[in-house]
């Protein structure tokens, strides 16, 4: 299996059992099981809140919590869940029809 990283939290996914699931129970190759279950994100948080949460697990990643926070702050904006891919039309204001997948997208927020 090709090594991947979770597109929500950035952890390496090296085993099939680590993948999240879609609504029908099939594997979702973009997210890990700690972030995504039944086609929904487990934690409904902003990117900043998730950086704070994930930074508490530095020792599990072989780093200090401060180093983990620095890593998360750098990598999260590049991950699918957090990367806003809005069109120019969306970027000018509220657009409930925006198709961007980022939970950080400002277009759907009132």
C-alpha positions as a Python dict, from the first residue, in 0.01 Angstrom:
ca = {
    (1, 'X'): (0, 0, 0),
    (2, 'X'): (124, 346, -89),
    (3, 'X'): (191, 562, 216),
    (4, 'X'): (-58, 843, 249),
    (5, 'X'): (-130, 1110, 503),
    (6, 'X'): (-470, 1195, 642),
    (7, 'X'): (-605, 1502, 467),
    (8, 'X'): (-747, 1628, 796),
    (9, 'X'): (-483, 1569, 1065),
    (10, 'X'): (-171, 1486, 864),
    (11, 'X'): (-88, 1155, 1032),
    (12, 'X'): (66, 884, 815),
    (13, 'X'): (-177, 613, 705),
    (14, 'X'): (17, 294, 649),
    (15, 'X'): (-247, 24, 707),
    (16, 'X'): (-586, -32, 547),
    (17, 'X'): (-744, -42, 894),
    (18, 'X'): (-638, 318, 958),
    (19, 'X'): (-857, 468, 686),
    (20, 'X'): (-1184, 644, 762),
    (21, 'X'): (-1512, 523, 616),
    (22, 'X'): (-1779, 644, 379),
    (23, 'X'): (-2149, 626, 463),
    (24, 'X'): (-2180, 281, 306),
    (25, 'X'): (-1887, 149, 513),
    (26, 'X'): (-1635, 153, 229),
    (27, 'X'): (-1289, 298, 286),
    (28, 'X'): (-1230, 667, 236),
    (29, 'X'): (-872, 704, 114),
    (30, 'X'): (-843, 1071, 208),
    (31, 'X'): (-897, 1055, 584),
    (32, 'X'): (-800, 843, 883),
    (33, 'X'): (-1044, 669, 1116),
    (34, 'X'): (-969, 921, 1392),
    (35, 'X'): (-1099, 1207, 1176),
    (36, 'X'): (-1366, 1058, 951),
    (37, 'X'): (-1643, 803, 1004),
    (38, 'X'): (-1954, 730, 797),
    (39, 'X'): (-1868, 1013, 556),
    (40, 'X'): (-1857, 1274, 833),
    (41, 'X'): (-1583, 1445, 1024),
    (42, 'X'): (-1581, 1330, 1386),
    (43, 'X'): (-1475, 1668, 1524),
    (44, 'X'): (-1670, 1973, 1410),
    (45, 'X'): (-1399, 2232, 1468),
    (46, 'X'): (-1212, 2510, 1297),
    (47, 'X'): (-860, 2451, 1172),
    (48, 'X'): (-719, 2652, 1463),
    (49, 'X'): (-914, 2444, 1716),
    (50, 'X'): (-794, 2123, 1551),
    (51, 'X'): (-433, 2241, 1555),
    (52, 'X'): (-465, 2295, 1930),
    (53, 'X'): (-622, 1952, 1979),
    (54, 'X'): (-368, 1766, 1765),
    (55, 'X'): (-72, 1947, 1921),
    (56, 'X'): (-149, 1767, 2248),
    (57, 'X'): (-32, 1440, 2090),
    (58, 'X'): (326, 1535, 2008),
    (59, 'X'): (476, 1244, 2201),
    (60, 'X'): (281, 993, 1988),
    (61, 'X'): (449, 1146, 1682),
    (62, 'X'): (795, 1144, 1839),
    (63, 'X'): (808, 1518, 1903),
    (64, 'X'): (725, 1772, 2169),
    (65, 'X'): (378, 1926, 2177),
    (66, 'X'): (532, 2256, 2065),
    (67, 'X'): (697, 2084, 1766),
    (68, 'X'): (368, 1909, 1683),
    (69, 'X'): (184, 2243, 1691),
    (70, 'X'): (443, 2395, 1457),
    (71, 'X'): (406, 2096, 1222),
    (72, 'X'): (26, 2120, 1225),
    (73, 'X'): (32, 2496, 1171),
    (74, 'X'): (251, 2444, 865),
    (75, 'X'): (81, 2142, 708),
    (76, 'X'): (-291, 2182, 787),
    (77, 'X'): (-353, 2467, 538),
    (78, 'X'): (-227, 2235, 261),
    (79, 'X'): (-461, 1946, 348),
    (80, 'X'): (-787, 1880, 164),
    (81, 'X'): (-1011, 1939, 467),
    (82, 'X'): (-868, 2282, 540),
    (83, 'X'): (-751, 2408, 201),
    (84, 'X'): (-999, 2656, 62),
    (85, 'X'): (-1032, 2622, -314),
    (86, 'X'): (-1298, 2884, -374),
    (87, 'X'): (-1346, 3047, -709),
    (88, 'X'): (-1315, 3423, -748),
    (89, 'X'): (-1695, 3443, -742),
    (90, 'X'): (-1708, 3273, -402),
    (91, 'X'): (-1427, 3482, -261),
    (92, 'X'): (-1630, 3802, -287),
    (93, 'X'): (-1894, 3692, -39),
    (94, 'X'): (-2143, 3438, 92),
    (95, 'X'): (-2222, 3167, -161),
    (96, 'X'): (-2429, 2873, -29),
    (97, 'X'): (-2371, 2688, -358),
    (98, 'X'): (-1993, 2683, -319),
    (99, 'X'): (-1849, 2337, -382),
    (100, 'X'): (-1526, 2387, -187),
    (101, 'X'): (-1475, 2097, 57),
    (102, 'X'): (-1283, 2298, 314),
    (103, 'X'): (-1449, 2340, 652),
    (104, 'X'): (-1261, 2670, 664),
    (105, 'X'): (-1442, 2801, 356),
    (106, 'X'): (-1598, 3139, 434),
    (107, 'X'): (-1844, 3127, 146),
    (108, 'X'): (-2102, 2905, 316),
    (109, 'X'): (-2079, 3076, 652),
    (110, 'X'): (-2331, 3343, 737),
}
